[in-house]
């Protein structure tokens, strides 16, 4: 009887928690949502419109100046630019509105449910009321700032690398005969992919809706997955209610992705030098999308739609980011788009326990650990007078990291190299970060962003391990990754480095440094990185000021003691 009473009390608690969170969340959403929504929409749309003339000018200048494209290809791209920029304006403004509404109204609501996960029972109601109010408004400002960084800092960096990269031997000149084909296939892609992607997503949305509800209700009855822990049941209950909105979001994502899939057909015509291959791509991408959604929804394998081959040589989809080959002197990471993006489709497989999920390393832990490592290594370099406060101020004043490469690229690259060395010395199977946080294939975050970098990083780690660098060579590599081609700074840092005499060995070390710098340059383009790294640089400046102040106080006390004596 007591156990039955206890179960009934749990049920009553869960029902009360769910109803109170639902009401409070709705109230917070109505009060905070419009403010956060307006900040995000007005901010993002303002950034888009204000920087639009600069984006056009930067893009046209880059296309004219780059040596990677021949004259016919430049002409084709310039003719296509008005349509591309029109699509950019339409999609970016529409996405800003959708993100603003979704973030502004649903973040406070979800925060009310997450408050019940706090261990302190007395503070649950307080967090249910307070969480997601001011934090949502601050978060909307952060989103606008990150988007502005992406448009103002990251995009010019991409264009600058395109201008400065040497002409690749793999690029063949584009004949005028292919220009009409690129335009026709691009338009054909838009005409075919947009309605068919939308139709496939709409047709399969009812199945996704009921399949998702079936999965969640099954977990609720059997107390599996998110329903295993009592504190998480209110959140899981909200998921059941909001599942139709997830389905609608999946359809919208399918429509948005179809624009880029369709336009990529023009690139296929250029790469394959074949109008027929471009048409085959347009047809095959519909079948690819149908097959992908079938896999996600556990429907029949494959697709009944035709799937012609559009590549002469099949490209492995796992090679989206490769460090094995660098077309630029900076070891830039190249991107190969080989698959159709899927709709936003949560996994409908059997859910795991929340406690099991918590055991995985989260992407926010990796991001925070990376910044903490940069700060720690920066303090070490400041103490050794390897970098100076002037270098830090220069980075804050410059428009992008390339203009102050010692801090913007060298410092994170140096910290990254130390992490690789630490992992090798500890004989870790993955990456051993600070605080003994280890990332392996088993516990790494299942994040698309990390998927692009994790395997190349593992390959780079194995290459360094196989080389068996001596102590002098390690010190030399530290110099190279920190200062790059700045020989003046390299000569001033006496860290016991030894320049390799063997030309092959020197080339291997140079290749390792270029790959690391290429990875870091790619990471620095992400908008959240710049905001977080700016905080690290400010913290290092404060550290240097405090250090200088303490040195002065010690010196003054020493002088005073000498005078007394």
Helices and strands as residue ranges (DSSP letters): H 2-65, H 71-114, G 115-117, G 121-123, H 124-130, H 134-149, I 150-154, H 155-164, H 176-222, G 225-227, G 230-232, H 233-272, H 275-296, G 317-319, E 321-322, E 334-335, H 354-358, H 363-383, H 389-397, G 401-404, H 405-405, I 406-411, H 412-425, E 431-432, G 434-436, E 438-439, H 448-467, H 471-483, H 487-492, H 503-524, H 527-564
